[in-house]
Amino acid sequence: MFKDIIDFDKPTKFFLLSTFMMGLSNGLFDSIYNFYLEENGLDKGDIGNIYAFSMLFMSISVIPLIFLNRNFSTKKILIISSLLYSASICGIANG
């Protein structure tokens, strides 16, 4: 299996690496954020509602990205999306 991955072309390797790193960072953030929310008095039900609400809006936000992909390059969309995502994380951290 690892030999097959080594034989992939460079963009595919970068995609797999970035997917792995995003999943790892998301998992770390979620666990730390859960501890933070529990320390501030939210119970598990409220935390579940927060995640359900954010998942709903993440799912809805994919639809405009489909149409933006026709007008902008994928690289620009990924950069803009990552900036918006980091801005929302900063908003949560400061709020």
N, C-alpha and C positions, 0 to 999 in steps of 0.2 A: 504494500500500500504506500509506504513512504517513498519507495523508488518511483512509483507513478507520479507522486507529487513533485519530486525532483525534476521529472521530465516535462512538467508543465512549462508553458511560456511565461515570460516575466510578468505581463499584466495579470495573468491568472494567479500567480504566486502572490502578487501584491494584493489582489482582491481577497484571497484566502487569509492572508495575514491581517488585513484591515478588518475583515469580518470577525476573526478570532479576537483581535484587540478590542473591537467595539463590544463584543459579547462579554469579554472579561471585565472591561471597565463598567459596563452597564450592570453586571452582577455585583461588582464591588459597590457601586453607587447605591443600588437598591438595598443591599444589606445594611450599609451605613445609614442610609436615609430612614430605613425602618427603625433602627435604634434611636435615631434623632427624634422621630415622630413619637415613639413610645415614651421617651424621656420628657416630652412636652405634653403628655397626658392623653394622647389619642389611643383608643383601643384598636384591636386588630380589625374590627368591622369598619371603622372609619378609614383605616389605612387601605383596606380593600376597596372602599368606595373611591378613594383618591386614585388608586391605580386603574380602576375600571373607567373612571372619567377620563384620565389621561390617555388610556388605550383607545377609547372611543374617538377622541379628537386626533390622535395620531393616525387612526384608520381613515378618518374623514380628510385629513390633510394630504393624503396620497393622491386624491382625485385631481386637485389643481396641479400637482407635480406632473401628472400625465400630460396635461395641456401645455404646461410651461416647457416641457421637454421638446415640444415642436418648435419653440421660438428661441430657446437658449441651449447652449451646449451642456452636456452632462456634467462636465467639470464645474461650470458656473453654478449649476443647480446644487451640486454637492457642497460647494463652498458656502453658498447662501444658506442652505439648510443647516449646515454645521454651525454657522454663526447664529442663526435663529435658535437652534437647540441650546447652544451654550448661553445665549442671552436668557432663555427661559430658566436654565439651571441657576444662573446668577440671581434671577428674580426670586426663585424659590429659596435660595440660600440667604438672601437679604430680607425676605419677608417673614 
